[in-house]
């Protein structure tokens, strides 16, 4: 990680209509609470010292919870500074669903996982153990109905929580 | 289709769909220039993408075996379908075995190619397109007009009217937001009901069985995540060796298509996935504790692709990533869209190669002539496919397949070509334009008077398909070569600093010798010894009609005729940009490599050469004095060769104020604008240029253009004259 990558990511993400909040482990719960609209559901966060404790996020949602949720919270494996993209992976907990169905998607990314560009991102994705991944850049969008509209089959709003000490 | 029927069809599409198509494609086109312009290493990325595709197609049989193994190791199934019927049969079996009532689809041209929707519907399956553009077309029962944005021929108001009629909402739909919100809800229900999700694939990494899907709406993700059975249908050419090979494509595809740096989602799927299949009614089992029971089928479609792979001329069609850059950068496509400029499934310049391979020559022939060879798409293609060449080859094969018994006695004596009898008479006339011009010049001015009479124009339209509304070129009695032979060089080789062979292209020679005379004066004023070589046509005219053998013969003669000049150390200077372009581009395919390279390296466009002379100490004061306001249109092929800046620089050095046009092509494109079936389209394209040169202070500027065609088009559409730049800068 370098600060330059993080700054570049924040700028690029803003350009694609993703709101980035920079936080740290200590401030995480408050930042997350600020970032979600309820009801909110989440999948496990694989960062040490970070959890849903003290937030309104349901950490073990059912299908019905997901259907009712306004926000889905998932971890991002990587972020790509050049494009403002986050890379989402599935662990079997339903990350793909939580990042897709609710109107708002909050992605939690460790600042140490911000890479400079696509070649760097693909170096990581290439690992033989890697599974499916989604390179997600901003909210879902379409121009098929005559002008640009955000929020189609996927989320209308995307927020990124960048945990700077992880 | 007859010429008249084709003309009617094009006119009707220009009226009904032209405006919406133009607005959308030109937005994509501008977006592509902007987005690729932001890349530091655009050329290197394109080169890498090209190499990956070349290698992948070369190794295709091995990649097919590899992906079978990797997908099966992941727990999926692979089926290689020989043709569309085979693919349909397999897919119907999978759907039946799953006992599915509903199948949801994300956008896929390959599934259009095999016409799977109709096939499944006949078997009682509800098939829903979830991409909003495709959904609009499903509701409208229409075919895509663009390979990436299928409904661009419809305006928002038309979609609103369609949806209001079909779905009869309480509050009529009006805005794009209304329509999108409705479609999202409506399709969410369909996705919720569906058992099977069908997608295409933009790329497949053979090593890991990873499918790459490039989307923006999220419908492909949802169609896969919400259903337990995933069928992906992809042409075999979508295979690349490894996941790492996807990186340049991920960076290029959105930029090259709709002008987005990247689309909202690039899914890299290694199905079947661990994602729980959601049951939204279940309020007790956490999603994380649901064991998904997912099935995955990859259908790899051949359908003519293996044959295409063995075709030395058309193989590079398989490198196509279906990004749509060649559609959006094409002036004709921008104006008429894929309903005219397309075959059964695929549209645009590269559509010719695809249709030829998957549906056959007849489907390709329907629209192949709409490619004028302007070459604007060549630099836009992210895998560097020579799309005009693909169109030329298909046209040539079409010509050769023409009925040899329909002997065209009328023009046979005028057409000393290498082409088969039965070739379309219109193509034969334009392909042999040099012979006609020679005769016209020899018999001028009588030939001009005769050609301009009503009966002659009627006959030309009836027999040769030359639209009677188009003004014909006037032949000059004294050709440029005859003039120079009498006059000789004014500056001997000993007195001069450089020596050139000034190529007497057919238009300069027979129609506009004043252009040649101006070039001689400009060159001599800048201390150049000028010779006008005794060589004929370049091959451009027959090549544009798909007459490759005739073009080859002419190229051979030009190379032989110019060789002694090159041996004598003379540079070759060319006035007509399309002829310079054939020397620098297509001669690579028509001549031995060393001869091509020598001629290409030593040939210059006239204003490029003047620029070089001025840069090397030439006296700018020897040219005509400047200070005027100019509107300049560079020729399409000249722009592809990146030669426009030289003309602008020379004009600016002379103190002129230069405004340039911002269109891909003037629409005339050699013979295209003369043809009865394409006249309306050519004028529609040309009017965009004419408007730019009429707006605001451009309306008072002196009009300059480099191509013969462009000058003819501008003369027809503007009420002030237009001139070649060299005539403008040459001293009296």
Contacts between the chains, C-beta under 8 A, distances in Angstrom:
chain1	res1	chain2	res2	distance
A	43	B	288	7.4
A	44	B	288	7.9
A	60	B	286	4.3
A	60	B	288	6.6
A	61	B	286	6.7
A	61	B	287	6.0
A	62	B	282	5.6
A	62	B	283	5.2
A	62	B	284	6.2
A	62	B	285	5.9
A	62	B	286	5.7
A	62	B	287	6.6
A	63	B	278	4.9
A	63	B	279	4.4
A	63	B	280	4.8
A	63	B	281	6.8
A	63	B	282	4.3
A	63	B	283	7.5
A	63	B	285	7.5
A	63	B	287	6.4
A	63	B	290	7.9
A	64	B	280	6.1
A	64	B	281	6.5
A	64	B	282	6.1
A	64	B	283	3.7
A	65	B	283	7.3
A	66	B	278	6.3
A	66	B	280	6.9
A	66	B	287	6.6
A	67	B	278	8.0
A	67	B	280	3.9
A	83	B	261	6.2
A	83	B	262	5.2
A	85	B	262	6.5
A	90	B	273	5.7
A	90	B	274	5.5
A	90	B	275	5.2
A	91	B	274	7.1
A	92	B	274	3.9
A	92	B	275	7.6
A	92	B	276	7.3
A	92	B	288	6.7
A	92	B	292	7.9
A	93	B	276	8.0
A	93	B	287	6.6
A	93	B	288	4.2
A	94	B	275	6.5
A	94	B	276	5.0
A	94	B	278	7.5
A	94	B	287	3.8
A	94	B	288	6.4
A	94	B	290	7.9
A	95	B	275	7.6
A	96	B	221	6.8
A	96	B	225	5.1
A	96	B	273	7.1
A	96	B	275	4.4
A	97	B	225	5.9
A	97	B	275	6.4
A	97	B	276	6.9
A	97	B	278	5.5
A	97	B	287	6.7
A	100	B	218	6.0
A	100	B	221	5.6
A	100	B	222	5.9
A	100	B	225	6.4
A	101	B	222	8.0
A	101	B	278	7.7
A	118	B	247	5.2
A	118	B	250	6.0
A	118	B	251	5.4
A	119	B	247	5.8
A	121	B	247	8.0
A	122	B	243	6.9
A	122	B	244	5.5
A	122	B	246	7.0
A	122	B	247	4.4
A	123	B	244	7.8
A	125	B	243	6.2
A	125	B	268	6.7
A	126	B	242	7.4
A	126	B	243	5.2
A	126	B	244	5.2
A	128	B	208	7.7
A	130	B	208	7.9
A	130	B	243	7.9
A	130	B	270	8.0
A	131	B	270	5.5
A	131	B	273	7.2
A	131	B	274	7.1
A	132	B	210	7.8
A	132	B	267	7.4
A	132	B	268	6.2
A	132	B	269	4.7
A	132	B	270	5.0
A	132	B	271	7.3
A	132	B	273	5.2
A	133	B	267	8.0
A	133	B	268	4.7
A	134	B	221	6.8
A	134	B	265	5.9
A	134	B	266	7.2
A	134	B	267	5.2
A	134	B	268	7.2
A	135	B	250	6.9
A	135	B	262	7.2
A	135	B	265	7.1
A	135	B	266	4.1
A	135	B	267	8.0
A	135	B	268	7.2
A	136	B	264	6.7
A	136	B	265	5.7
A	137	B	262	5.0
A	137	B	263	7.3
A	137	B	264	5.6
A	137	B	265	7.6
A	138	B	264	5.7
A	139	B	264	6.8
A	140	B	216	6.6
A	140	B	217	5.5
A	140	B	218	4.0
A	140	B	264	5.3
A	140	B	265	7.3
A	141	B	216	5.2
A	141	B	217	7.1
A	141	B	264	5.6
A	142	B	132	5.1
A	142	B	133	7.8
A	142	B	180	6.2
A	142	B	216	6.3
A	142	B	217	5.0
A	143	B	149	7.2
A	143	B	258	7.7
A	144	B	131	7.2
A	144	B	132	3.8
A	144	B	133	3.8
A	144	B	135	8.0
A	144	B	136	6.6
A	144	B	149	7.0
A	144	B	151	5.9
A	144	B	180	8.0
A	144	B	217	7.8
A	145	B	132	6.1
A	145	B	136	7.6
A	145	B	156	6.3
A	145	B	159	5.9
A	145	B	176	4.1
A	145	B	179	4.1
A	145	B	180	5.0
A	145	B	183	7.3
A	146	B	154	7.8
A	146	B	155	6.1
A	146	B	156	2.4
A	146	B	157	7.6
A	146	B	159	6.1
A	146	B	160	8.0
A	146	B	176	4.6
A	146	B	179	7.4
A	147	B	156	6.4
A	147	B	176	4.4
A	148	B	176	7.7
A	149	B	176	5.1
A	149	B	177	5.5
A	149	B	180	4.3
A	151	B	180	7.5
A	151	B	184	7.7
A	152	B	132	6.7
A	152	B	180	6.1
A	152	B	184	5.9
A	152	B	216	7.6
A	152	B	217	4.0
A	152	B	218	6.0
A	152	B	219	7.1
A	153	B	130	6.8
A	153	B	184	6.3
A	153	B	187	7.2
A	153	B	188	7.5
A	153	B	191	7.9
A	153	B	217	5.1
A	153	B	218	3.8
A	153	B	219	4.4
A	153	B	221	7.5
A	153	B	222	4.9
A	154	B	217	6.9
A	154	B	218	2.7
A	154	B	221	6.8
A	154	B	222	7.4
A	154	B	264	7.0
A	154	B	265	7.1
A	155	B	218	7.7
